[in-house]
Amino acid sequence: VKLTSKQIAKKLVKKIERIDAFEDKFGILIDNTSINVDDNSIDIFLEISATKDNTINKSFYLKCIYYDNDNSIIDITQKYVDKDDFFAFSTIKISKYGIDSANISKIRIYPSNQ
């Protein structure tokens, strides 16, 4: 039975892992995550909110790491979040093209300095 794009997206959203300690370090909360799946592409939508004073202390990259069933990394995407353009919260879209969503066993999302 072949799953529809909506069914695949719903399944993938449950496979998202966040790293609370990293979010705490950067003073953010990643929330309200959703996924759209198309032929060989994935769009991840999420909100980032500041946990203190409606601002973030420094700019960072939001990384998305895609893993297969063997827990091997199959791809990485990232989005730059500029502290000077950030106030209170931001809605982010991270797109990945040329990836087969059927091969993804988990997606790890976290902030990083680089």
C-alpha positions in Angstrom: 0.0 0.0 0.0 1.5 3.3 -1.1 1.0 6.2 1.4 -0.2 9.6 0.3 1.9 12.7 0.7 -0.3 13.7 3.7 0.2 10.4 5.4 3.9 10.5 4.8 4.1 14.0 6.3 2.1 13.0 9.3 4.4 10.0 9.9 7.5 12.2 9.5 6.3 14.8 12.0 6.3 12.1 14.6 9.9 11.3 13.8 11.2 14.8 14.6 13.6 15.0 17.5 14.6 18.3 19.2 17.5 18.8 21.6 16.2 20.7 24.6 19.6 21.4 26.0 20.7 23.1 22.8 17.5 25.2 22.7 18.1 26.3 26.3 21.7 27.3 25.5 20.4 29.5 22.6 17.4 30.8 24.6 14.8 29.5 22.2 11.9 27.1 22.0 11.2 25.2 18.7 7.5 24.5 18.5 4.5 24.0 16.2 6.3 21.9 13.7 4.7 20.6 10.5 5.9 18.9 7.3 4.8 19.0 3.7 6.0 16.2 1.4 6.2 16.3 -2.4 7.9 14.2 -5.0 11.5 14.1 -3.8 11.2 17.1 -1.5 10.4 18.0 2.1 9.4 21.3 3.6 9.6 21.6 7.3 7.7 24.5 9.0 8.3 25.5 12.6 8.2 28.4 15.0 11.1 29.6 17.1 10.3 31.7 20.1 12.6 33.5 22.5 12.5 32.3 26.0 13.8 35.5 27.6 13.0 39.2 26.9 11.7 38.5 23.4 15.2 38.5 22.0 18.0 36.1 21.3 21.6 36.8 22.3 23.3 35.7 19.1 22.6 34.6 15.6 22.6 30.9 14.9 21.9 28.2 12.3 18.9 25.9 12.7 20.0 22.5 11.5 17.9 19.6 10.2 19.7 16.3 10.1 18.0 13.5 8.1 18.6 9.8 9.1 17.9 6.6 7.4 16.7 3.3 9.0 20.3 2.4 9.8 20.7 5.6 11.8 23.1 6.9 9.2 23.0 10.6 8.2 21.6 10.9 4.7 21.4 14.7 4.4 21.6 18.0 6.2 19.9 21.3 5.7 20.2 24.5 7.7 18.6 28.0 7.9 20.4 31.1 9.3 18.5 33.0 12.1 19.9 36.6 12.5 19.5 38.0 16.0 19.1 41.5 14.5 16.0 40.4 12.5 14.5 38.4 15.4 11.9 39.6 17.9 9.8 37.4 20.1 9.2 34.6 17.5 9.8 33.7 13.9 8.2 31.2 11.5 10.8 29.2 9.6 10.6 27.1 6.4 13.4 24.7 5.7 13.3 22.9 2.4 15.2 19.9 1.2 15.1 18.8 -2.5 16.2 15.5 -4.0 15.5 13.3 -1.0 13.2 10.3 -0.8 11.0 10.7 2.2 10.4 6.9 2.4 14.1 6.5 3.4 13.8 8.9 6.4 13.6 7.3 9.9 14.1 10.5 11.9 14.8 14.2 11.6 16.8 15.9 14.3 16.3 19.7 14.5 18.6 21.9 16.7 20.3 25.3 16.9 24.1 25.5 16.2 26.9 28.1 16.0 28.0 26.8 12.6 
